Amino acid sequence: MDIEQIRDYCLSKKGVSEDFPFDEHTLVFKVLGKMYALISLKKWEQGEQAINLKADPEYALELRASHSCIRAGYHMNKKHWNTIYLNEEALPSDFIKTLIDHSYDMVVKGMTKKMRDTLL
């Protein structure tokens, strides 16, 4: 997937916005104000196509064990976040979408019922 496909997919999810809360290079996707995906545009343009996604801690470890391009989240909580280096391994688009979906679902799961209800 290229960056536009990833962006379009992330924004297609309910309650999602994009923002640059840290600097002008780090694109952040949020669901109801809570981060679920981050991309460094500067690094992407330099050839390091990567995305940070949230994951269940056990699933995060499984992913890291089965894919060398998936590692503990860069500048993130290593227990809950993975960085997927898309330039290192040709991952199928459907798999990348599944990882994005999982990240989104993990963030929504941690919300209050009232917040989750606004996504229905």
Secondary structure, DSSP 8 states (H G I E B T S, - for coil): --HHHHHHHHHTSTTEEEE-SS-SSEEEEEETTEEEEEEEHHHHHTT--EEEEE--HHHHHHHHHH-TTEEE-TTS-TTTEEEEETTTS---HHHHHHHHHHHHHHHHHTS-HHHHHTT-
